[in-house]
Amino acid sequence: MKSVLKYLQTILAWAFVGAVLMTIIAPSVSRLLISAPVSFGVNCEPAANWSMMALIRSQVVGLVLGGLTGVFASVYFRLQQKKKSQGDTPSV
């Protein structure tokens, strides 16, 4: 059970880092690469709604990618720890 909690903590930590990074990076990337599918006239409500949905989508992507990175990093470092601990014990 303790092992599962360590995995979950690592996954959640990396997911949080991914969401924070996407929150910082997403507005500038969306401004540079994506043009809004609405006209920017006097009414700015459709453009604001579109941009908020794009930000939320990018945060979800960052959360998922951060979580997956956490899974892989956690498994990798746990395997490295096991290899080191097995290498320290003398074999008979």
N, C-alpha and C positions, 0 to 999 in steps of 0.2 A: 504494500500500500504506500509505503514511504517513497518507493521508486516512481510510482504513478504520479504522486504529488510533485516530485521533482520535475518530471516530464511536463506536467501541466503548467507549473510555474514558469518553466523555460519557454514553453509555447506561448503563454499569455504575455510574457515580457517581450518577446520578439514581435508578437502581433501588435502590441502597443507601440513599439518603436516604429514598426512599419506604418501604422496609422498616423503617427506624428510626422514622420518624414513625408508621407503623401500629402498631409495637410499643408506642409510648408512648400512642397515642390509643385503640387497640382495646379494652383492658380496660374503660376508663370508658364508652365508647360501648356496648359489649355489655351492661354492667351496667345502663345506663339504658334502652336500647331493646328488649332481647331478654330474654324470660323462658325459662329452660331447659326443655326438653321432658321433663325427668325430675323425679321427686319428690325433695325434699330431706328425707329421713328420717335415720335413723341411719347408713345406708350412703352415704358421700359419694363413692364411686368413680365411679358413673355421671356425677355432676355435674362432677367433676374432669376426667374424660375428655372430656365435652362441651365444657367451657370451654377445654381445651387445643386441641381440634380447631377451635373457633371462632377462637382466637388464631392458629393456624397458617394457617387460611383467610384471615384478614384480613391476615396478613403476606404471603401470596402475592399477594393483591389489591394491596397496597401496592407490592410488588416490580414487578408488571406495570404498574401505573399510573405508577410512578416511571420505569420503563424507557421507556414510551411518551412521557412528558413529556420525557425526555432526548432521544428521537429528534426530536420536534418542535422542541425548543429548539435542538438542534444544527443541524438543517437551517435553521431561521430565522436563527440568528446567522451561519452560513456564507454564506447568501444575502445578508445585510446586509453582510458583509465584501466579498463580490464586487462588490456595487453601489457601495460606497465606493471600492474599488480601480479600478473602471471609470470612476467619475466623476472621479478624479484625473488620468487620462491625457487629454491633449489630442487632440481628434479633428481629422482633416485634411480 
